[in-house]
Amino acid sequence: MNERLYNLMDWAEIEAVTYAETDNPHSLLGAQVTDEGILIQTFVPTAAAISVVCGKKTYPMELEDEAGFFAALIPGKRIPSYTLQVTFDSGDTACWQNPYDFEPQITEKELKRFRAGICYDIYEKLGAHPMTVKGVPGVYFAVWAPHAMRVSLVGDFDLWDGRRLPMRRLSDSGIFELFVPGLPVGTLYKYEIKAKNGLVFLKADPYANETEEQPGTASVVTELSGFEWKDQGWMAGRKKHDLKKEAMAVYEMHLASWKKKENGEIYNFRELAPLVASYVKKMNYTHVELMPVMEHFSEEFWGYQVTGYYAPARQYGTPEDFMYFMDYLHREGIGVILDWVPAHFPKYDFGLGGFDGTCLYEHPDPRRGIHPEWGTYVFDYGKPEVSNFLIANALFWAEKYHADGLRMNAVASMLYLDYGRQGGEWAANMYGGNENLEAVEFFKHLNSIFKKKEPGAVLIAEESAAWPGVTTPVEEDGLGFDFKWNTGWTDDLLGYMSLDPIFRGYHHGELTFSMIYAYSEDYMLTFSHDDIVNGKESMIRKMPGRTAQQEANLRAAYAYMVAHPGKKLLFMGQEFAQEEDWKAEKELEWDLLEKEDHLEMQQFVSELNDFYRKHPALYRMDYDPEGFEWINSISANENMLVFTRNTEKKEDTLLVVANFSPVTYEKHTVGVPWPGKYKEIFNSDRKEYGGSGAGNPRVKQSRKEECDGRKDSITITVPPMSVLFFAYTGTAPRAATNREAKMDNKKKQEEL
């Protein structure tokens, strides 16, 4: 053994490397300048011989430890450019550059921001990132595992041997990093973690941008910057739009069960793009909302148990395939909202749970860190790095994939510490209450940052409780969401519609109650997947009566949703009255469209959406009380409602007459907001929709006959089980009403 070389050896550190216990391999491995020359050390188990190649010169390395630790001392005072020529005990050879000669690619400032929970682009640093360092192409890996004794990068490239590529811990940040020269895009990898208790296990990368096809669970090195986006017009326009004042008709989709190939296989993102865009345009929706397309290992929970927060679901294709899908829909004028799940994550061994041998991502107290109802972990929202992981993830989907919004699942489960728990199963907050104060701050932080960084994109809360101020701005001590699902409205209306009309009069308040609280939040009205799964009947089967009555009821329900203040959402299949409740493993019942009545329902929904989009009164003032006015809300015995939808312009006004009884009311008088002509412009009971065809083909001139507390009225025919829309077509000039005067004053104040 070379005595000069021997004297330079740090045998304690060598032992830490060979026993795979080091968290600072760069202090030993790689090239170092010494008084004796350049010391180069490497550890390659199964290597028979290794040489250092510097240009035309080759220096054999000495085997210093039979486990595979080699060293060489070469002349010089500056570290040269070199490669390692390795001959394995199998006789195979390889040549690579030493991974331990490269500096960290994360700055100290970024580390501090991450520890504080405010490094909003941390996904650009953590994970696997192809890059060129010092002119050398390779992949930079970084992972947060603060309580690990040691973290190693493993994959086919190192025989999944955690001894070969240990990673460097960066100060007290808890981040381990390593740049590996020469690794190509498509490489499979995981992290081998040695916990402080000595347990060694494998974990997928929490920040991985792509995953291995199942049943594999490895992460995949991928490149996100190569796709050529063509949706610049859409993205520029999105920043200028205010969705709260625009039409928003959302088609909720589960991609795997929407349509399948003839052989039963699912379509990938590229195949789905033209199919989805064509159908959504035909049906006149403005947006689609996709049930989770983030990587999930089991389809049993429809994607709501996410295993890869930064990766599209591999079953649908690659990240570039998903970019193509998003780009295509944008170029077709369709917005895309993604379901997002920050409420919980599953307990798979390869996932986030117990990531570094401790409760890292989940709350350490099982009364807060485990959700007993779902059997999942709950994020520790008070930990800055965990909050950063989630906030950066929300921004990631908007930044990298141009998502137009995120619908946040199970918000109530995050806000309430006792959600889904019995007495003794939950721990109160510092004030003794059941509010999750850390989750509240998380929502405020997320919403404030998201609005600043992604103007025009929206955040939607599925909050099923009555938490106050969900859509109130953060500056006013609200949570700051743009919209909230109105699950109370859905439950009330479906409860009412499921009754035989004979009994509906006793439940009239279920129709009108929503207007008592309609302006407490900025609501979205939904008939979602939650309403038709787990033994719940499909929308058509919730309706009473025989087939024709069921269809009339359903048309009336849909039309009433369009007439009621709030943005709209309908789950796939309900637009053509799917008969079975939804099952994720089965394709929608598209063969029903061979039947005339289902085809008529599809046509009805398409034309209803088109009508909605063309009439500003139905959306412009959704969140302004002046956008709605009751004419008659007390005709319980007739199962009838009469109201107007309004804008600042009188000529936009729509008079809505809703009849939820099977009775045709002929020569029925209703009050009108002002004198003039009223023309029926939409009728849910038209013959082409499968209805009776009764209605009002002629324009109605109001008369000076008091009705419903109004000085003027019209006499109309009200078809059975129907919703009618009348346009106000004007009359001679007259004095302004109190409401008009109020709106004029409001407009003047806004202009000032």
VOGU-3710 file (C-alpha; in Angstrom, 3 decimals, decimal comma):
1> mnerlynlmd> 0,000/0,000/0,000  1,257/3,502/-0,847  2,356/5,015/2,456  1,712/8,606/1,334  -1,778/7,594/0,298  -2,333/5,598/3,470  -1,478/8,601/5,648  -4,107/10,695/3,855  -6,903/8,217/4,598  -9,634/9,168/7,109
11> waeieavtya> -10,496/5,676/8,253  -13,440/6,673/10,420  -15,080/8,385/7,451  -14,227/5,471/5,175  -15,987/3,152/7,580  -19,044/5,441/7,601  -19,122/5,223/3,796  -18,622/1,484/3,548  -21,234/0,823/6,245  -23,639/3,271/4,557
21> etdnphsllg> -23,999/5,596/7,514  -22,631/8,875/6,188  -24,716/11,973/5,556  -21,739/13,945/4,217  -20,083/11,756/1,567  -18,679/14,756/-0,308  -16,235/15,378/2,525  -14,494/12,118/1,610  -15,480/11,014/-1,872  -14,499/12,882/-5,015
31> aqvtdegili> -11,322/14,896/-5,578  -9,578/16,944/-2,898  -6,505/19,142/-2,993  -3,854/18,114/-0,451  -0,242/19,088/0,195  0,770/15,777/-1,364  -1,277/16,237/-4,549  -4,833/15,551/-5,676  -6,527/12,846/-3,633  -9,369/11,069/-5,471
41> qtfvptaaai> -11,526/8,551/-3,612  -14,544/6,506/-4,643  -16,608/3,629/-3,328  -17,853/1,085/-5,871  -18,823/-2,328/-4,482  -18,307/-5,142/-7,053  -15,500/-3,171/-8,740  -12,392/-5,240/-9,504  -10,283/-2,282/-10,627  -10,694/1,469/-11,128
51> svvcgkktyp> -8,458/3,980/-12,891  -8,469/7,766/-12,987  -8,350/9,017/-16,581  -7,026/12,563/-17,008  -6,764/13,355/-20,670  -4,189/10,946/-22,087  -2,914/9,881/-18,664  -4,294/7,018/-16,624  -3,668/6,489/-12,895  -4,654/3,139/-11,363
61> meledeagff> -6,503/3,483/-8,059  -5,579/1,382/-5,039  -8,134/-0,774/-3,255  -8,035/0,624/0,299  -10,958/-1,389/1,654  -12,069/-4,720/0,260  -15,701/-3,563/0,403  -14,886/-1,532/-2,702  -13,228/1,662/-1,496  -10,570/2,923/-3,955
71> aalipgkrip> -8,183/5,868/-3,779  -5,498/7,462/-5,907  -3,026/10,306/-5,370  -2,181/12,109/-8,578  0,218/15,012/-9,048  -1,050/18,572/-9,252  -2,282/21,531/-7,245  -5,634/21,992/-9,007  -8,347/19,416/-9,524  -8,227/18,351/-13,165
81> sytlqvtfds> -11,031/17,188/-15,400  -11,116/13,419/-15,065  -13,270/10,334/-15,380  -13,307/7,011/-13,552  -12,714/3,888/-15,636  -14,294/0,977/-13,764  -13,839/-2,727/-14,371  -16,387/-4,821/-12,481  -15,873/-8,320/-11,113  -18,151/-9,521/-13,915
91> gdtacwqnpy> -15,654/-8,271/-16,495  -17,913/-5,425/-17,658  -16,494/-1,921/-17,844  -17,944/1,555/-17,462  -16,713/5,120/-17,515  -18,293/7,972/-15,557  -17,575/11,280/-13,908  -17,438/11,371/-10,150  -20,781/12,572/-8,653  -18,988/13,926/-5,598
101> dfepqiteke> -17,146/16,679/-7,432  -20,204/18,957/-7,816  -21,485/21,737/-5,592  -25,086/22,001/-4,275  -27,568/23,582/-6,669  -29,739/24,987/-3,876  -28,746/28,330/-2,416  -28,675/29,166/1,260  -31,415/31,732/0,635  -33,649/29,053/-0,853
111> lkrfragicy> -32,979/26,778/2,104  -33,989/29,518/4,530  -37,162/30,239/2,562  -38,044/26,538/2,561  -37,548/26,256/6,306  -39,831/29,274/6,690  -42,435/27,720/4,376  -42,248/30,438/1,719  -40,154/28,903/-1,085  -43,080/28,747/-3,475
121> diyeklgahp> -41,073/27,273/-6,339  -39,379/24,621/-4,206  -40,445/22,066/-6,831  -37,720/23,558/-9,029  -35,133/22,392/-6,499  -36,467/19,302/-4,755  -37,135/16,219/-6,841  -35,159/15,121/-9,906  -34,081/17,774/-12,405  -32,121/17,177/-15,603
131> mtvkgvpgvy> -29,520/19,939/-15,901  -25,982/20,714/-16,918  -23,513/21,564/-14,155  -20,028/22,820/-15,033  -20,644/21,723/-18,609  -21,589/18,202/-17,530  -25,118/16,910/-18,275  -26,808/14,883/-15,578  -29,645/14,900/-13,053  -29,818/16,801/-9,783
141> favwaphamr> -31,652/15,059/-6,949  -32,811/16,619/-3,706  -35,156/15,365/-0,994  -36,292/16,576/2,430  -35,690/13,941/5,141  -34,423/15,819/8,215  -34,523/12,939/10,694  -32,832/10,361/8,489  -29,406/9,073/9,446  -28,580/8,606/5,775
151> vslvgdfdlw> -30,300/8,987/2,394  -29,058/7,323/-0,787  -30,156/7,501/-4,378  -30,918/4,060/-5,813  -31,966/2,660/-9,167  -30,855/0,340/-11,931  -27,847/2,628/-12,417  -26,377/1,511/-9,061  -28,005/-1,927/-8,732  -30,452/-0,448/-6,160
161> dgrrlpmrrl> -27,563/-0,545/-3,713  -27,868/2,203/-1,094  -24,126/2,101/-0,358  -23,115/3,435/-3,772  -24,696/6,889/-4,031  -25,189/8,382/-0,566  -26,467/11,968/-0,600  -25,171/15,050/1,193  -27,131/16,705/4,009  -27,310/20,477/3,547
171> sdsgifelfv> -26,679/22,119/6,929  -29,741/22,018/9,199  -32,300/22,227/6,402  -32,935/18,498/6,398  -32,440/18,418/2,631  -30,200/15,763/1,055  -28,838/16,360/-2,448  -26,664/14,832/-5,158  -25,837/15,582/-8,778  -25,319/12,431/-10,841
181> pglpvgtlyk> -23,604/12,970/-14,204  -24,784/11,093/-17,253  -28,195/9,861/-16,086  -30,777/10,114/-18,884  -34,416/11,183/-18,815  -36,561/8,116/-18,160  -34,328/6,733/-15,399  -36,199/4,948/-12,590  -35,146/5,836/-9,066  -36,091/5,861/-5,394
191> yeikaknglv> -34,521/7,054/-2,171  -33,128/4,531/0,285  -33,492/5,951/3,760  -31,747/4,731/6,861  -33,637/5,887/9,921  -32,018/6,669/13,236  -33,304/3,389/14,626  -31,314/1,551/11,949  -34,326/0,584/9,814  -33,641/0,846/6,076
201> flkadpyane> -36,480/1,334/3,583  -37,265/2,696/0,114  -39,414/5,740/-0,668  -40,679/7,259/-3,882  -39,756/10,895/-4,451  -42,416/13,253/-2,991  -41,546/15,822/-5,674  -41,269/13,372/-8,584  -42,708/14,706/-11,839  -43,374/11,264/-13,288
211> teeqpgtasv> -43,914/7,775/-11,906  -43,342/4,252/-13,060  -46,231/2,333/-14,594  -48,066/0,284/-11,998  -47,645/-2,061/-10,269  -44,194/-0,469/-10,018  -43,835/2,412/-7,571  -40,533/3,985/-8,600  -40,144/7,621/-9,556  -39,012/8,592/-13,057
221> vtelsgfewk> -36,607/11,309/-14,146  -38,468/13,529/-16,601  -38,142/16,892/-18,309  -40,998/19,408/-18,025  -39,568/22,256/-20,074  -39,610/20,730/-23,544  -43,301/21,052/-24,409  -44,253/23,808/-26,869  -47,368/25,494/-25,515  -49,756/27,102/-27,986
231> dqgwmagrkk> -52,392/28,432/-25,589  -50,870/31,879/-25,126  -54,112/33,572/-26,180  -56,104/31,683/-23,586  -53,604/32,354/-20,809  -53,411/36,063/-21,596  -57,190/36,328/-21,677  -57,567/34,446/-18,410  -55,679/37,138/-16,532  -58,181/39,745/-17,680
241> hdlkkeamav> -61,352/37,807/-16,895  -63,369/37,867/-13,695  -65,122/34,505/-13,506  -67,424/35,788/-10,809  -69,090/37,949/-13,439  -68,979/35,410/-16,244  -70,837/32,264/-17,185  -69,331/29,156/-15,644  -70,906/25,831/-16,592  -68,637/23,004/-15,424
251> yemhlaswkk> -68,670/19,396/-16,633  -67,234/17,190/-13,881  -65,381/14,171/-15,263  -63,686/10,967/-14,190  -61,515/10,341/-17,223  -61,092/6,581/-16,820  -64,836/5,911/-16,833  -66,080/8,656/-19,153  -65,354/6,658/-22,295  -63,316/3,500/-22,873
261> kengeiynfr> -61,864/1,874/-25,953  -63,686/-1,055/-27,538  -61,279/-3,462/-25,839  -62,054/-1,927/-22,439  -58,761/-0,031/-22,079  -58,765/3,587/-20,975  -57,769/6,426/-23,283  -54,595/8,356/-22,577  -54,436/12,141/-22,293  -53,609/12,699/-25,967
271> elaplvasyv> -56,437/10,474/-27,124  -58,870/12,075/-24,704  -58,111/15,681/-25,674  -60,060/15,847/-28,970  -62,827/13,579/-27,657  -63,395/15,683/-24,544  -63,098/19,009/-26,337  -65,551/18,026/-29,059  -68,152/16,759/-26,622  -67,822/19,628/-24,149
281> kkmnythvel> -68,203/22,165/-26,946  -71,245/20,307/-28,264  -72,757/20,465/-24,784  -71,865/24,164/-24,387  -69,942/23,842/-21,130  -67,333/26,477/-20,311  -65,071/24,266/-18,171  -64,299/20,696/-17,309  -63,405/19,638/-13,795  -61,241/16,528/-13,644
291> mpvmehfsee> -61,425/14,205/-10,675  -57,840/13,713/-9,471  -55,345/13,172/-12,279  -52,409/13,272/-9,882  -50,698/9,905/-9,457  -52,739/7,506/-7,326  -51,917/3,863/-6,793  -55,475/2,568/-6,504  -58,552/3,522/-8,538  -60,739/2,284/-5,682
301> fwgyqvtgyy> -61,030/5,794/-4,287  -61,353/7,521/-7,704  -57,997/9,256/-7,355  -58,610/10,891/-3,998  -55,776/8,981/-2,311  -52,864/10,674/-4,030  -49,415/9,075/-3,977  -47,634/11,452/-6,367  -48,575/15,077/-5,770  -46,284/16,438/-8,488
311> aparqygtpe> -46,933/13,796/-11,163  -49,861/13,196/-13,514  -51,386/9,723/-13,185  -49,203/7,420/-15,276  -52,179/5,356/-16,415  -53,193/8,314/-18,582  -49,740/8,955/-20,033  -46,686/11,114/-19,510  -46,395/14,692/-18,233  -46,053/15,874/-21,819
321> dfmyfmdylh> -49,243/14,012/-22,710  -51,086/15,902/-19,981  -49,634/19,198/-21,183  -50,992/18,342/-24,626  -54,433/17,700/-23,118  -54,454/21,029/-21,280  -53,120/22,938/-24,272  -55,661/21,368/-26,623  -58,649/22,203/-24,452  -57,442/25,763/-23,964
331> regigvildw> -57,066/26,240/-27,701  -60,647/24,980/-28,035  -61,811/27,619/-25,544  -62,388/25,254/-22,616  -61,114/25,870/-19,099  -59,754/23,016/-16,983  -60,183/22,751/-13,207  -58,317/20,011/-11,346  -59,489/18,265/-8,208  -56,767/18,630/-5,578
341> vpahfpkydf> -56,435/16,686/-2,322  -54,533/18,458/0,482  -56,753/16,915/3,167  -55,141/13,492/3,513  -52,824/10,937/1,942  -52,732/7,107/1,965  -50,578/4,789/4,041  -48,661/3,028/1,269  -45,153/2,026/2,359  -43,533/3,787/-0,593
351> glggfdgtcl> -45,392/7,067/0,001  -45,208/10,072/2,304  -46,123/8,280/5,520  -43,247/7,938/8,014  -41,034/9,292/5,271  -37,746/9,578/7,164  -38,609/7,186/9,948  -40,691/9,806/11,743  -44,063/11,490/11,246  -42,653/13,966/8,764
361> yehpdprrgi> -45,562/14,945/6,519  -48,328/13,706/8,824  -49,157/15,199/12,224  -47,359/13,205/14,966  -50,428/13,085/17,233  -52,627/10,274/15,862  -55,695/12,228/17,011  -54,722/14,801/14,386  -52,491/12,823/12,057  -54,761/9,890/11,203
371> hpewgtyvfd> -58,235/10,097/9,706  -60,175/7,134/11,162  -63,043/7,365/8,677  -60,790/7,057/5,617  -57,833/5,185/7,081  -55,413/7,830/5,824  -52,832/10,242/7,193  -53,543/13,939/7,717  -50,938/16,552/6,796  -49,228/18,526/9,556
381> ygkpevsnfl> -50,290/21,966/8,323  -48,401/23,782/11,058  -45,014/22,516/9,864  -43,599/25,148/7,464  -41,981/22,638/5,109  -45,232/20,631/4,827  -47,255/23,770/4,210  -44,650/24,735/1,605  -44,974/21,317/-0,054  -48,736/21,817/-0,514
391> ianalfwaek> -48,769/25,512/-1,445  -45,997/24,986/-3,988  -47,939/22,007/-5,319  -51,034/24,118/-5,963  -48,885/26,671/-7,776  -47,099/23,878/-9,664  -50,265/22,689/-11,428  -51,138/26,231/-12,442  -47,589/27,094/-13,521  -46,400/23,909/-15,218
401> yhadglrmna> -49,722/22,615/-16,569  -51,711/25,864/-16,965  -54,558/24,648/-14,740  -57,348/27,224/-14,589  -58,251/26,338/-11,042  -58,198/23,766/-8,283  -61,217/22,299/-6,545  -60,110/21,459/-3,029  -61,568/18,224/-1,739  -62,870/17,676/1,828
411> vasmlyldyg> -62,086/21,149/3,176  -64,364/20,611/6,185  -62,222/17,651/7,265  -59,261/20,017/7,419  -61,026/22,810/9,271  -62,523/20,734/12,077  -60,369/18,661/14,400  -63,316/16,412/15,290  -64,406/15,768/11,691  -65,238/12,067/11,309
421> rqggewaanm> -64,078/11,347/14,865  -65,875/10,225/17,971  -65,381/11,600/21,460  -61,882/10,867/22,709  -60,558/10,454/19,161  -59,609/14,093/18,661  -57,499/16,717/20,412  -58,734/20,260/20,942  -56,800/23,335/19,855  -54,950/25,630/22,252
431> yggnenleav> -58,215/27,401/23,107  -60,141/24,192/23,727  -62,079/24,397/20,456  -62,505/22,023/17,536  -61,135/24,400/14,905  -57,868/23,417/13,247  -56,093/26,753/13,578  -53,081/25,558/11,592  -55,286/24,534/8,644  -56,993/27,932/8,761
441> effkhlnsif> -53,649/29,678/8,440  -52,661/27,279/5,675  -55,755/28,208/3,648  -55,180/31,907/4,139  -51,537/31,586/3,137  -52,369/29,490/0,087  -55,173/31,707/-1,184  -53,255/34,949/-0,737  -50,194/33,642/-2,611  -52,159/31,848/-5,320
451> kkkepgavli> -54,076/34,997/-6,267  -50,869/36,994/-6,560  -48,955/34,449/-8,609  -51,752/33,007/-10,778  -54,181/35,812/-11,662  -57,334/34,499/-13,291  -56,974/30,974/-11,904  -59,431/30,084/-9,141  -59,535/28,024/-5,952  -62,801/26,275/-5,114
461> aeesaawpgv> -63,673/24,795/-1,732  -65,793/21,728/-1,196  -66,690/22,763/2,328  -69,736/20,838/3,523  -70,054/22,505/6,922  -70,974/26,076/7,730  -67,539/27,591/8,334  -67,980/31,360/8,027  -66,116/33,406/5,427  -64,875/30,629/3,150
471> ttpveedglg> -64,978/32,998/0,152  -64,390/36,179/2,136  -61,055/37,794/1,190  -58,094/37,003/3,410  -57,689/40,755/4,003  -61,111/40,662/5,675  -60,183/37,654/7,825  -61,797/35,121/5,497  -60,243/31,984/4,053  -59,996/33,629/0,630
481> fdfkwntgwt> -61,431/30,982/-1,727  -63,014/32,139/-4,972  -65,999/29,785/-4,837  -67,607/27,314/-2,438  -69,713/24,309/-3,365  -73,266/24,854/-2,095  -73,919/21,328/-0,860  -76,808/22,573/1,267  -78,652/23,771/-1,832  -78,035/20,421/-3,519
491> ddllgymsld> -79,321/18,418/-0,564  -82,410/20,600/-0,170  -83,324/20,572/-3,845  -82,769/16,844/-4,306  -84,763/16,178/-1,150  -87,601/18,300/-2,514  -87,468/16,857/-6,030  -87,504/13,274/-4,759  -90,949/13,841/-3,203  -94,199/13,076/-4,927
501> pifrgyhhge> -95,558/16,499/-5,995  -98,568/15,923/-3,735  -96,281/16,367/-0,721  -94,036/19,125/-2,044  -96,188/21,930/-0,707  -95,237/20,922/2,834  -91,554/21,250/1,907  -91,716/24,522/-0,022  -89,088/26,052/2,240  -86,495/23,660/0,840
511> ltfsmiyays> -86,835/25,531/-2,464  -86,590/29,017/-1,006  -84,267/28,559/1,977  -81,118/28,887/-0,138  -81,912/32,523/-0,927  -81,720/33,371/2,772  -77,986/32,614/2,778  -77,212/32,861/-0,960  -74,961/35,894/-0,548  -73,101/34,747/2,558
521> edymltfshd> -70,582/33,036/0,246  -69,780/32,999/-3,460  -71,412/29,695/-4,234  -71,183/27,104/-6,972  -74,286/24,940/-7,434  -73,438/21,296/-7,972  -74,915/17,972/-8,956  -71,625/16,135/-8,505  -70,322/12,577/-8,360  -70,924/12,612/-4,604
531> divngkesmi> -74,670/12,697/-5,260  -74,812/9,487/-7,293  -72,276/7,040/-5,798  -72,083/4,473/-3,016  -75,624/3,231/-3,445  -77,154/6,646/-4,131  -79,375/6,605/-7,168  -78,654/8,396/-10,427  -80,253/11,791/-10,937  -83,061/10,434/-13,114
541> rkmpgrtaqq> -83,854/7,695/-10,609  -84,082/10,190/-7,757  -87,079/11,749/-9,480  -90,601/10,449/-8,672  -93,149/8,993/-11,089  -92,883/7,046/-14,276  -90,266/7,701/-16,936  -91,907/10,758/-18,527  -92,517/12,347/-15,107  -88,954/11,590/-14,025
551> eanlraayay> -87,606/13,274/-17,126  -89,804/16,339/-16,664  -88,705/16,603/-13,026  -85,048/16,330/-14,009  -85,361/18,979/-16,707  -87,015/21,289/-14,178  -84,237/20,649/-11,648  -81,530/21,456/-14,171  -83,326/24,569/-15,386  -83,837/25,741/-11,822
561> mvahpgkkll> -80,105/25,336/-11,180  -79,404/27,584/-14,165  -81,941/30,134/-12,937  -80,645/30,202/-9,352  -77,683/32,478/-8,473  -74,328/30,686/-8,468  -71,962/29,005/-10,910  -73,004/25,570/-12,204  -71,560/22,044/-12,168  -73,002/18,777/-13,469
571> fmgqefaqee> -71,349/15,374/-13,285  -70,799/13,409/-16,470  -73,597/11,139/-17,640  -76,308/13,164/-15,963  -76,614/15,331/-19,079  -78,264/12,402/-20,867  -79,998/10,940/-17,784  -77,761/7,963/-17,102  -79,909/5,392/-15,384  -77,404/3,619/-13,150
581> dwkaekelew> -75,560/5,283/-10,316  -71,949/5,965/-11,241  -69,325/3,255/-10,878  -65,704/4,187/-11,556  -64,835/0,862/-13,152  -67,564/1,114/-15,798  -67,931/3,335/-18,837  -70,894/5,699/-18,953  -74,063/4,262/-20,496  -73,527/5,857/-23,890
591> dllekedhle> -75,781/3,286/-25,546  -78,738/5,040/-23,875  -78,383/7,743/-26,525  -79,877/5,291/-28,981  -83,158/5,960/-27,169  -85,075/9,097/-28,084  -85,811/10,255/-24,542  -82,122/10,204/-23,512  -81,151/11,979/-26,710  -83,785/14,627/-25,940
601> mqqfvselnd> -82,352/15,102/-22,450  -78,884/15,568/-23,905  -80,219/18,134/-26,369  -82,037/19,899/-23,533  -78,887/20,233/-21,408  -76,867/21,443/-24,393  -79,428/24,125/-25,251  -79,897/25,042/-21,589  -76,140/25,643/-21,247  -76,156/27,678/-24,443
611> fyrkhpalyr> -79,099/29,733/-23,144  -77,298/30,277/-19,849  -74,118/31,477/-21,542  -75,995/33,926/-23,785  -77,934/35,710/-21,022  -75,862/37,857/-18,645  -78,736/38,103/-16,153  -78,039/34,465/-15,252  -74,422/35,069/-14,221  -73,309/38,711/-14,260
621> mdydpegfew> -74,573/39,480/-10,744  -74,467/36,028/-9,165  -72,950/37,447/-5,982  -74,846/40,726/-5,781  -78,283/40,710/-4,087  -79,474/43,109/-6,779  -79,072/40,300/-9,296  -82,092/38,423/-7,910  -85,579/39,517/-6,885  -88,514/37,490/-5,662
631> insisanenm> -91,863/38,060/-7,353  -93,645/35,186/-5,591  -91,993/32,788/-3,170  -95,074/31,727/-1,180  -97,193/29,709/-3,629  -96,480/26,446/-1,815  -99,797/24,853/-2,762  -99,060/25,388/-6,453  -95,410/24,271/-6,057  -94,471/27,444/-7,875
641> lvftrntekk> -91,797/30,133/-7,725  -91,564/33,408/-9,640  -88,496/35,644/-9,578  -86,252/37,765/-11,770  -82,571/37,593/-12,600  -81,053/40,990/-13,305  -78,042/42,974/-14,400  -77,337/46,681/-14,297  -79,221/46,866/-17,615  -83,006/46,635/-17,468
651> edtllvvanf> -83,165/45,093/-20,935  -81,182/42,062/-19,671  -83,831/41,172/-17,103  -85,228/37,652/-17,160  -88,528/36,684/-15,524  -88,418/33,091/-14,268  -91,521/31,008/-13,557  -90,854/27,580/-12,019  -93,660/25,040/-11,641  -92,794/21,886/-9,717
661> spvtyekhtv> -96,278/20,399/-9,921  -97,707/18,100/-12,646  -100,525/20,595/-13,220  -100,811/22,874/-16,248  -101,826/26,334/-15,067  -103,716/28,082/-17,840  -104,456/31,795/-17,691  -102,171/32,080/-14,706  -101,368/35,626/-13,642  -97,976/36,633/-12,292
671> gvpwpgkyke> -96,645/39,987/-11,270  -93,907/41,629/-13,318  -91,231/44,094/-12,223  -92,355/46,822/-14,619  -94,805/47,404/-17,455  -93,876/46,230/-20,919  -93,689/43,179/-23,152  -92,510/39,760/-21,977  -91,475/37,038/-24,400  -91,014/33,380/-23,490
681> ifnsdrkeyg> -87,495/32,503/-24,677  -86,860/29,172/-22,958  -89,243/26,456/-21,812  -88,032/23,208/-20,235  -91,285/21,503/-21,305  -90,891/21,894/-25,063  -91,824/18,918/-27,212  -88,311/18,608/-28,617  -87,117/17,987/-25,043  -89,784/15,336/-24,467
691> gsgagnprvk> -92,271/17,687/-22,797  -95,936/18,518/-23,346  -95,298/21,440/-25,636  -97,503/23,798/-23,643  -96,240/27,334/-23,402  -96,512/30,903/-24,571  -95,651/31,355/-28,253  -96,864/34,972/-28,315  -95,380/37,988/-26,598  -97,253/38,973/-23,443
701> qsrkeecdgr> -98,121/42,632/-22,873  -98,364/43,537/-19,213  -101,574/44,992/-17,812  -102,243/47,409/-14,995  -103,577/44,620/-12,808  -102,004/44,144/-9,402  -100,583/40,702/-8,656  -97,887/39,405/-6,323  -97,617/42,863/-4,827  -96,787/44,358/-8,236
711> kdsititvpp> -98,790/47,011/-10,049  -98,364/45,233/-13,364  -98,870/41,616/-14,372  -99,080/39,189/-17,282  -101,296/36,181/-17,816  -99,531/33,089/-19,077  -99,785/29,343/-19,509  -97,512/27,477/-17,125  -96,721/23,932/-18,347  -96,502/21,047/-15,874
721> msvlffaytg> -93,178/20,401/-14,175  -91,425/23,221/-15,995  -89,240/26,272/-15,742  -89,981/29,198/-18,063  -87,755/32,154/-18,872  -89,268/35,399/-20,189  -87,257/38,264/-21,659  -88,333/41,818/-21,002  -88,654/43,560/-24,360  -89,345/47,118/-23,199
731> tapraatnre> -92,101/49,725/-23,314  -92,525/53,475/-23,317  -90,262/55,526/-20,989  -91,386/55,656/-17,375  -90,122/56,624/-13,956  -87,412/54,462/-12,457  -88,383/51,880/-9,844  -86,834/51,900/-6,384  -84,583/49,000/-7,342  -83,389/50,760/-10,489
741> akmdnkkkqe> -82,711/53,945/-8,586  -80,753/51,978/-5,986  -78,686/50,266/-8,692  -78,018/53,573/-10,484  -76,753/55,098/-7,227  -74,569/52,054/-6,603  -73,092/52,280/-10,100  -72,336/55,980/-9,666  -70,604/55,292/-6,347  -68,460/52,574/-7,980
751> el> -67,488/54,974/-10,771  -66,482/57,571/-8,191
//
